[in-house]
């Protein structure tokens, strides 16, 4: 045990002074971490889960609109913990109370769905921009840097259990679900900021009986699954740097949207925008874009523009569809946000200028172009370029590969970082067929891809931005330099591995 006051102890001392001995000890007893758990037979499963969360603790920092830093905590206690900022304690507020959400329509059949149980509190508090040291329950929180130099990007990280595809990833085998290995290596990089480009949650259905490789895995959309698929493996990296979180299609309302709004999204949780009721999904499935400043380096201001494409389909949206109007308003907001910085990264889940891998019967692997729905919407504002002029690069996931695509035409460089641990897609040849393009007006200059599990980094240097992809062991795979409106990439490894037929 460390000497001196923990954050909990400091809070308790302040409570002693303010409200008196008896009341303060009562409050502190509910906030102190649980150090032991009685036998499971004498406890309900909900109480047992709450005790385990209290003992482990999940505390992190997420960045929201205009870079607002928000401290988050998931606790099994009955009260929120204290956030200590430069020695001053404040009780965090409850973002989402513990409880079970009634079963609703999901992407699976009713018999393969269940109610979502959240036997935990999600707590939050705004971090003062001037704060120098912050902690929760003795755990020091990573604070945002005004100019983050090294940014780490991961995506599509969960372990897929999906009955409709008859696909059950070996969640119990770290060599086949490698998110733990990715986190271990990524943590050693000590980034200033982490970006997750979406799809945190994949364990949608029960592991079949007799399948030892996923036996015992939680499933559904409650806390136990979120904990197994994301929070437990990601915990070391949550402690290292603040996160920018992008919503993927797996976090739409008919999937893991309830957990997304309770725990992940940086904006306030609102009744009706929580994905609890199907009739409210038009509110819960869409949220406006926002910017996260990256500060000024040299003469250049940079920022991220975060776009929620969780509910976007694969084909163009009809103009009479209510979603069409929503997305058009959001892309108008993107134009306005892009004027705030000299250099913009547009980040969303679905690649707009990337390729998808389409495996046909037999051995052929074919290129599929970028998302047609997003392209058709964006053409209304920018018919050729798609993006406003100050967007120079775009980051996505969804395709379970790493991709780097630059263009001789005036289009932003597309990076895809969807190889974070979930079931991988078949790699594409790095030599693309003549005339193949992710969008008719875009002329490809460089294309490389890999289906090795890993992540990518973005680093600010004097010449511009150094973009690199790494495998789960920290081996460099691709290196790119973005400078003066041009991107040059170099492939560092041989052709990615071939996957067995599924």
C-alpha positions, 0 to 999 in steps of 0.5 A: 500500500502506498503511504499518504492519503489516497484520493478516497482517503482525502475525500473522506477527511473532507467529509469528516470536517464538513458533515461530521463524524457519523455521516462522513464515515457512512459516506466513505464506507460506500465509496471505498473499494471493496477488498473482499467478496463473500462466497458467491452462494450468499450473493446475487450475481448482480452484487458479485459483479458490482463487488468485482468492479469496485475492486478493479475499477475502470477510470479513464478520460474521454475527449468531447466537443472542442476537446473538453476532457471528461473523467469517467468511472465505472463502479460497483459501489452505490455512490460515485467516487471522488475526482481529485483535481490538484488536491481538491475533491469533488464527487462525480455525478451519476451518468447512468444508474445501475439497473437492467434494461428490458429486452428490445428488438436487436440485430438477432432474433428474439430467442438469441437476444436478452435484456441488458444488465448494467449492475454498475454506476457510470460516473463522470466529471468535467476536468478543468483545463488548468488541472495539473494532477487528477486521480480517482480512487488513487489512480492517476488520470492521464491528462490531455496535452495541448499539442499531442505529438504521438497519437495511436489509432485502433479499431474493430477490437472485440471478439466476434460471436455471431450466430447469423454468420455461424462465426464464433471467434476463439475468445479464450485464445489470445493468439486468435483474439489478439486484442490483449496483445495489441493493448500490451504493445500499444501501451509500451508506445506511451501515446499522448492520445488514443483514437478508437475508430469504432466497433468495440463490442462483438459478442452478440450471441451465446457460444455454442455448446461444446465449443471450448474456444469461446466457452463461458464467454458472456454475450448480449449487450450488458455490462459483462460483455462490454467488460470482457470485450473492451474494458478489461483488455483495454484497461492498461491503455486507458490509464496511459492517455486520454481517448477519442471514441468513434462510434461503429455500426456495432454500437447502433441501437439494435446492437450495443447502443445502450452501452455506448451511450451509458459509458462511451460517448462524451456527450450528455446522456439524455432520456430517449437518446439511450437506445433503450426503446426501439421507438426512440432509435431515430434519436439514439442512432444519430449524433452531430459531429464535433471537433477535437483540437490537436493544437498548433505545431509550427505554423499549422493548427490541426484538429479531428472531426469526429463523425457518427456513421453508426447507422449508415447503410451500404447503398445510397439513402433515398431523399425521402428517408428521414436519415437523409435530412439528418446526415445532410445537416451533419455534413453541413456542420462538418464544413463549418467545423473544418474552418477552425483548423488548417489541417483536419482529420475526418474520423468515422467508422466506415471508409469513404475512400477505402476499399473493402475485401470481397471474397468470392467463391473459390480463391478470388478476392475482389476490391469493393469501393468506398461507402456509397451512402456517404459518398452520395450524401457528400457529393451534394456539397463537394461533387468531386472532392467529397470533403471540404478543402481543409480536410487532408486525411481521413481515418476509419475502421469497419474493414478489418485490415490496415489500409493506406491509400493516397491519390494523385487527384485532390482527395484526402489520404485514407487510412483504415485501422480496422485490424485491432483484434476482431476476425480479420478480412482477407487481404487485398493485393497491393497491386490494384487492378487498372481503373479500380478506385474507391470513388470515380473521381479519385485517382489512386497513387499508392495502395497498401494493406495488411491483415496482420493484427495491429494498430497505427500511429500518427506523429507530428514532425517538422515535415508534416505527419508521420503515419505508421502501421505496426503489428501486434508485436510492434513490428513496423509494417507501413510508413507514410509521410504526409507533407505539403498536400502529398502523401508518400508511403513505403511498405515495410513487410511482405504480402499479408498472410492468407486466411483460411476459408470461412 
